[in-house]
Amino acid sequence: MRVWAAALAVCLTVTSAAAAQLYRWTDGEGTVHYTADLDAIPSAYRDAAELLSAPQPRPAAARGLEPTELRVDPGAPITVAARLNGVPLTLVVDTGADRTVLSPSVIERAGLDGGSGRPTQIVGATGVTTATLVIVPLLDIAGARIGPLTVIVHALPSVGHAEPVDGLLGRDALDAFTLTVDAASGRATLTPR
């Protein structure tokens, strides 16, 4: 578990439990960003930033969209089954990741062109690395179809997880769901909003 947490730190944003505000803003190229620091948003986009920390009333989930049970194994991250172009994936549910991250092998298996994306830098606790932003047309997760979605394509570290992990499901996609985690019973669900 310690190796897992350290290896994924590149993709995570560390925030304290007392952080009171989270902002979402979109740059001139349409890329969605998340930050807890209003001053980190360029002044040209600051007025359009959306405050996310206050609970927002959501419309009731469409009928027939039941919660999806997530895989919860002691000592391992919570995972969810997904599909990209019909290709099955296993994604780690990562509420600390701003963006969804997929490995280059997933992009290739799904028949998408990962080389046509634009380069980006990922800044995390372990330093800075280069990755690629790629738009995927449709990601099927827990009864919801999300897309087009700009994801980060970056090789994920190999860790001792029971099954291969193909990526991280970040807050950009998790915004489409209600995530419920009951640690006492070892149960977690995703319900499309």
C-alpha positions as CSV (number, residue, x, y, z in Angstrom):
1,M,0.0,0.0,0.0
2,R,2.9,2.4,0.8
3,V,4.4,1.8,-2.6
4,W,1.1,2.4,-4.3
5,A,0.5,5.7,-2.5
6,A,4.1,7.0,-3.2
7,A,4.0,5.9,-6.9
8,L,0.7,7.7,-7.6
9,A,1.7,10.9,-5.9
10,V,2.6,12.4,-9.3
11,C,-1.1,12.4,-10.2
12,L,-2.5,13.4,-6.9
13,T,-3.1,16.8,-5.4
14,V,-2.4,16.9,-1.7
15,T,-5.0,18.9,0.2
16,S,-5.7,19.1,3.9
17,A,-8.9,17.9,5.4
18,A,-9.5,21.5,6.5
19,A,-9.4,22.9,2.9
20,A,-12.6,24.8,2.7
21,Q,-12.9,25.5,-1.0
22,L,-12.3,23.9,-4.4
23,Y,-12.5,25.7,-7.7
24,R,-13.1,24.4,-11.2
25,W,-12.0,26.6,-14.1
26,T,-11.6,26.1,-17.9
27,D,-8.7,27.6,-19.8
28,G,-8.8,29.1,-23.3
29,E,-8.2,25.7,-24.9
30,G,-11.2,24.1,-23.1
31,T,-9.1,22.2,-20.6
32,V,-10.8,21.9,-17.2
33,H,-8.6,22.5,-14.1
34,Y,-9.2,22.1,-10.4
35,T,-7.5,24.0,-7.6
36,A,-8.0,24.9,-3.9
37,D,-6.0,28.2,-4.4
38,L,-8.0,30.9,-6.1
39,D,-4.7,32.8,-6.7
40,A,-3.4,29.9,-8.8
41,I,-6.1,30.6,-11.4
42,P,-4.9,33.1,-14.1
43,S,-6.7,36.4,-13.7
44,A,-8.3,36.1,-17.1
45,Y,-10.2,33.0,-16.0
46,R,-10.7,33.8,-12.3
47,D,-14.1,35.4,-12.6
48,A,-15.5,32.4,-14.4
49,A,-14.1,29.9,-11.8
50,E,-16.8,27.8,-10.2
51,L,-16.7,27.2,-6.4
52,L,-17.2,23.4,-5.8
53,S,-16.8,23.0,-2.0
54,A,-20.4,24.0,-1.1
55,P,-22.9,21.2,-1.6
56,Q,-25.0,21.7,-4.7
57,P,-28.4,20.3,-5.1
58,R,-28.4,17.8,-7.9
59,P,-31.3,16.5,-9.9
60,A,-32.5,13.0,-8.9
61,A,-30.7,10.2,-10.7
62,A,-32.6,8.9,-13.8
63,R,-34.8,6.0,-13.1
64,G,-33.2,2.6,-13.6
65,L,-29.6,3.8,-12.8
66,E,-28.8,1.8,-9.7
67,P,-25.6,2.1,-7.7
68,T,-22.7,0.0,-9.0
69,E,-20.7,-1.9,-6.4
70,L,-17.0,-1.1,-6.5
71,R,-14.2,-3.5,-5.7
72,V,-13.0,-3.0,-2.2
73,D,-10.1,-5.2,-1.0
74,P,-8.5,-4.6,2.4
75,G,-5.2,-2.8,1.9
76,A,-5.8,-2.0,-1.7
77,P,-7.3,1.0,-3.5
78,I,-11.0,1.0,-4.5
79,T,-11.4,0.0,-8.2
80,V,-14.2,0.2,-10.7
81,A,-14.7,-1.6,-14.0
82,A,-15.0,0.6,-17.1
83,R,-14.9,0.3,-20.9
84,L,-13.2,2.4,-23.5
85,N,-14.2,1.6,-27.1
86,G,-15.5,-1.7,-25.7
87,V,-12.2,-2.6,-24.1
88,P,-12.5,-3.5,-20.5
89,L,-10.5,-1.5,-18.0
90,T,-9.9,-1.5,-14.2
91,L,-9.6,2.0,-12.8
92,V,-8.6,3.1,-9.3
93,V,-11.2,5.5,-7.9
94,D,-9.0,8.5,-6.9
95,T,-10.8,11.5,-5.4
96,G,-7.4,13.2,-5.1
97,A,-6.6,13.2,-8.8
98,D,-7.9,16.2,-10.7
99,R,-7.9,14.3,-14.0
100,T,-8.6,10.8,-15.2
101,V,-5.3,9.1,-16.1
102,L,-5.0,6.2,-18.6
103,S,-1.9,4.1,-19.4
104,P,-0.6,4.3,-23.0
105,S,-1.3,0.6,-23.4
106,V,-5.0,1.2,-22.7
107,I,-5.2,3.9,-25.4
108,E,-3.5,1.5,-27.8
109,R,-5.8,-1.5,-26.9
110,A,-8.8,0.8,-27.5
111,G,-7.6,1.7,-31.0
112,L,-7.1,5.4,-30.2
113,D,-4.2,7.5,-31.4
114,G,-2.3,8.5,-28.2
115,G,0.4,10.2,-30.3
116,S,-1.9,12.9,-31.5
117,G,-2.4,14.4,-28.0
118,R,-0.7,17.5,-26.7
119,P,2.1,17.3,-24.2
120,T,1.5,18.5,-20.6
121,Q,3.4,18.5,-17.4
122,I,2.2,16.8,-14.2
123,V,3.4,18.3,-11.0
124,G,3.2,16.2,-7.9
125,A,4.8,15.3,-4.6
126,T,7.6,13.4,-6.3
127,G,8.4,16.0,-8.9
128,V,7.5,17.0,-12.4
129,T,7.0,14.7,-15.4
130,T,5.7,14.9,-18.9
131,A,2.5,13.3,-20.1
132,T,0.0,13.6,-23.0
133,L,-3.5,15.0,-23.0
134,V,-5.8,12.9,-25.2
135,I,-9.5,13.3,-25.9
136,V,-11.3,10.0,-25.6
137,P,-14.7,9.9,-27.3
138,L,-16.6,7.8,-24.6
139,L,-15.8,6.2,-21.3
140,D,-18.4,3.7,-20.0
141,I,-18.4,3.7,-16.2
142,A,-21.0,2.3,-13.7
143,G,-23.9,2.7,-16.1
144,A,-22.9,6.2,-17.3
145,R,-21.4,7.2,-20.6
146,I,-18.9,10.0,-20.2
147,G,-17.4,11.8,-23.1
148,P,-15.7,13.3,-24.9
149,L,-13.3,13.5,-22.0
150,T,-9.7,14.8,-22.0
151,V,-7.6,12.4,-20.1
152,I,-3.9,12.3,-19.1
153,V,-2.0,9.5,-20.8
154,H,0.9,8.4,-18.6
155,A,2.5,5.1,-17.7
156,L,1.4,4.0,-14.3
157,P,3.8,2.3,-11.9
158,S,3.6,-1.5,-11.5
159,V,2.4,-2.3,-8.0
160,G,1.4,-5.4,-6.3
161,H,-2.4,-5.1,-6.9
162,A,-4.5,-8.2,-7.3
163,E,-5.5,-7.3,-10.9
164,P,-3.8,-5.0,-13.4
165,V,-4.7,-1.4,-13.0
166,D,-5.3,0.6,-16.3
167,G,-5.6,4.0,-14.8
168,L,-7.1,6.4,-12.3
169,L,-10.6,7.7,-12.3
170,G,-10.2,11.4,-11.4
171,R,-12.6,14.1,-10.3
172,D,-13.2,15.2,-13.8
173,A,-15.2,11.9,-14.4
174,L,-16.3,11.4,-10.8
175,D,-18.4,14.7,-11.1
176,A,-20.9,12.5,-13.0
177,F,-21.5,10.3,-9.9
178,T,-22.3,10.1,-6.3
179,L,-19.5,8.1,-4.6
180,T,-20.5,6.4,-1.4
181,V,-17.9,4.7,0.8
182,D,-18.8,2.8,3.9
183,A,-15.5,1.8,5.4
184,A,-17.1,0.0,8.3
185,S,-18.8,-2.5,6.0
186,G,-16.0,-2.5,3.4
187,R,-18.5,-1.3,0.7
188,A,-18.4,1.4,-1.9
189,T,-20.8,2.4,-4.7
190,L,-20.9,4.8,-7.6
191,T,-24.4,6.1,-8.7
192,P,-24.7,8.2,-11.9
193,R,-26.2,11.6,-11.2
